[in-house]
């Protein structure tokens, strides 16, 4: 498979919050936010990735900071294509002069429509790919988490990303049953923002909400309360103000989002054939994605399902790693993102 070509094929995890690029033979070479800063008067791109993210909430009127991915799908096609072009170019800056355009394995949510999938494939080709192959996100996460996806045994993966939570049971190289819900990390940030606005009449930015989630966010009951000072704009006076919040307050604000994720796990288990359900009882449920880093979320899911739950070793990179590893079996993805048969390795 491509033994004599100069190609560096890529795996791309095009996420709502972050984009990761995996280069075959090198691993994950790029991790940057899925953010673009655009001049709305001229239409010119001012910044992409980290430099654009640093502008969020700090831009003058003529510059708009756009997140072109929403709920795991493309919300702004042209901006997504420009962003991907930038990332592909950056990931391949050391490639050989003779290298052909790369084949790209690109991640898509399992609940995506054919039209949305087509948009992702077209945007990837427009960004400079020779060919683009979609792979279902939970399948990629399972490969990246080291689960035995090609074996005749049931593996359950719960990938909590920025825009979507993907729950899937995988066996013999295919997704047996899955559920994709548009409730994930971004909803947690939004829930924190709304709670602070309602409770304290304080407006905070999305970066502040994310910091709160990462620093003191917890799922379920809080055993030990932790405090944190946050700054925002008082909605009554319009002036800056600092307040102190506790981790139990944040746990309360996140309850609805966490409950929705638990419900998706339960629904998927209910649709799982008994033989595979028995395998999952033995092996446990594996969590991946940035949302799996929320404190105690593994414990909450375990308590609700009465099954062992583990967070994978590298939750932020598992989808990108799995997407990159799938390049080995690229011919099996030509027809559909869910591989239906066990691959034969060259």
N, C-alpha and C positions, 0 to 999 in steps of 0.2 A: 504494500500500500504506500505509494508515493516515495519509494526508497531513493529514487534518483532525482526527485524534483528539488528545487531550491525554495519550496514554499515553507512558510511558517504559518500553519493553520491556527486559527484562533477560536477560543470559546469565550462567549460574552454573556455575562449575567447582567442584562439590561434591567435594572431594578428601578422601582419608583423613587427610592431614596438614594441609592448608590449604584454606580456601574463598575463592574470588575471585568478585567480582561485577562484571560489565561492564554499564554503562548505555548504551543506544543513544544515539549522539551525543556521549558524554562519555569513553568508554573504560573502563578498569579503575578503579573508584572505591573498591574495598574489597578488602583482603587480610588475612585473619585466620586463626589456627589453628582447625581443626575440633575445638574442645575446649569442654566445658561443665562447670562446677562446680555440683554439686547437693547440697542438704542431704538426707541419706538418712533423717533422722527425719521431716522435714516434707514432703519431695518438692519443696521450693521451689528454683528456679534461683538460684544465688548470683552466678554470673558466666559470661560467654560470651566466647570468642575470646582476645585477648591477655591480658586480666586473669585469665581462667581458666587459661591456659597458665602464667602466673607462679606459680600455686598448685601446679603438679605437684610431688609429692614433699614438699610443705610444708604439707599440710592437717591440721587436727585430725580426730579419729575420726569426727565427724558429717558431715564434708563429703567427698564423693567426686568426683574429677576424672575425667570420662568422655570418651572419644573415641568418639562414636556411630557413626563410619564405620570399618569394618574391611575390609581388602583391597578397597577401592573400592566396597563395598556397605554398605547400612544394617544395622548390628548392633543399634541401639537406635532404634526407629521414633519414639517420642514425643519423645525428646530431640533427634533430628535435625530434626523438624518445628519444635520450639521454637527451635533454633539458626538454622534457615533464616528463620523469621519475624523473628528479631532482625536478621539480616543484610539481608533485603529492606527492612525498615523503616529501617534505618540508611542503606542505599544510596539510598533514595527520600525522605529527609527534606525535600528542597527541592522536591518535586514540587508541581504545581498542585493547588489545592483541587478542581478539576473532573476531575482525572485519574482514569481508570478503573483497575481492577486491571491489573497488567502481564501480558502474555504472557511466559513464561519458557522460554528454551532451556536445558536442563539436561544436563550431561555424564554419560555412563554408560560403564563399561568395555565393550569389545567382546565380552567373554566372559560378559556378564551373562545371567541366566535371565529369562524373561518375568515370573516372580513378583517377582524382585528389581527389574526395571525398573518394574513396576507400583507397587511400594512407593516408589520414587523420585518417580514422577509424582504419586502420592497425597500424599506428604509435602510436595511443592512446592505443590500446590493448598491443602493444609491451612495452609501457611505464608502464604497470601495471593495466590497466582497465579490469574489468570483462567483460563489454560490453560497446560499444561506440555508441552513437546516434547523427548523425549530425543534426544541426538545422540551417536554413538559417539566415544569419547574420542580415538582416533588420527585420526579424520577432522577433529575440531575442532583437534587439535594441528597437523595438516598445513595447514589453512586459516590458523591463527595464525602458522605458520612461513613463510607466503608461497609454499607449493608450488602448482603449477598443477593443483589437484585436478579441475577441470572439463575439462581437456584430454585428448585421447586419447593420453596418455603416462604411463608408470609413475613413481610417486613412492613412495619408501619412508620411513616415519616410525617412529622408535622413541621412545616416550614413557615415560620412567622416572619414575614418580610416587612417592608414599609407600607405597601399598598394592599397586599393580599396575604391571607393565611391559606396555605395549601396543605390539605390532609389527604394522604393516599396510602393504600395498601398495595404492595408490589410483590409479584411473584413471577418467576419464569420470564424475566425481561419485559414485563408489561404491567400497566396499572390496572389492577383488578377492580377497585372501587376508589372513588376520590370525591372530595368536595373542595371547592375553591370559594372562599368568602372574602368580600372586599372590606374586611375588618382586620386591622393589623397595627403596626407601629405608628403610622400617621394618625390613626384614630385615637391611640393612647395620648399622643401629644395634644390633639384637639380636645379630648376629654379633660385633660389637665387645664388647658387654657380656659375652657368654659366654666369649670369648677371655680377657678380663682376669680374669674369675672363675676360669677353669680354671688359667690360668698364674700368677696372682699372689694367688689367694684374696682378691680385692678386689671388693666389690660397688659398682657405680656406678649412678647414675640414668639415665633415658632422655635427659634433657637433656644430661648429660655425654657420653654416647655420641654424640649428634648433633654436639656441639661438636668431639669428636675427629675424627669423619668429615669435618667441614667444614674443620678446620684442617690435619690431616696425612693424611687419607684418600687413598689412591691405588689405582688398579687396575693389575694387572700388576707388572712388575719396577720396583724403586725405584732410580733412578740416584744420588740423593743423599739420605742418611738425615737426617730432621729429628726432633728430640726434643721431647717435650711432657710437662709435669708434670700429673698428674691426681690428684684427691682422691677417696676413697671410704671405705667401711667395711671394715676388715679382718675377714674371716669367722672367723679363728681367735681374735682377742682381742675382737672387737666394737667396737674403738675406731677413730676416724678415722685415716687413713694417707695419705701422698702417695707416689706412685711415678713413675718416668720411663719413658715408652714411646717407641718409634721408629715412623716411618712404614712401615718394612719389616714390622714386626710387624702393623700395621693392614692392610697389603696382604695379608698371609698370612691374616688373619681374614676378609677380604672376598672371598677367592678363590672360594669356593663360590657366593656370590651373583652375582658377576660372570660366572662360568662359566655359570650358569643363564640369565642375560640374553643372553649370546653364543649359547647353544644355541637360544634362542627366535628370534633373528635368523636363524640358519642354517636352522632348520626352515621359517621363512616363505619364505626365498629358494628353498628346495628345491621349494616348492609354487607358485612364481611362474611364469606362462607365459613362454616364452623371449623373446618380443618385449618384454615388460615388464621382464624381467631385464636385457636389453640396455640399455634406457633407464636403469635404476638404475646399471648399470656406468658410463654416461656422466655421470649427474647426481650419483651418490653417495647415501649414506644420511644422513638428517637425524635428529639426536638432540634431544629436548626433555624438559622436566620437570626437577625438582630433582636427580634422580639423574644427569642428564647433566653436572652440574657436578663430579662426582667426577673428580679429576685422572686423566688418561691413559685414561679409559674409551673415548674416541673412537679412540685409538691401538690399544687392545686389540681392539676390534670390527673396525677396519680390517685389522689383521694377520691376524685369524682369517677374514675374509671376502674378503680381497684386493680390497677396494673402497674408494673414498674415503669418509670419514665426516666430517660437519661437525656442530658444535653450533649450533643456531639462535640468532639474536641475543638473544632474550628468553625463555630456556628456562622460567623460572618462570611467565611470563604467557601463553605461547603457546596453551595450551588455553582459557583464559578469553577471549583475544582472538578465537580461532577460533569459540568458542561465540557470542560477541557479534556477530561478522561474519555468522554464519549466520542471524541475525534477519532479514537482508535477503531470505532465501529461505524464510521460515517456512512458507509453504504447501507446500513440497516435503518438509517433515519431518512433516506431519500423519499420513502413513501409516506411516512407518518411519524410524528414526534414520539408516539408510544411504540417502542420496539415490541414486536409480537413474538419473535423467536430468539432463541439463544444464539449469539453470534459465534462464528467460527473465527478464531484469532489467527491471523497470518503468521 
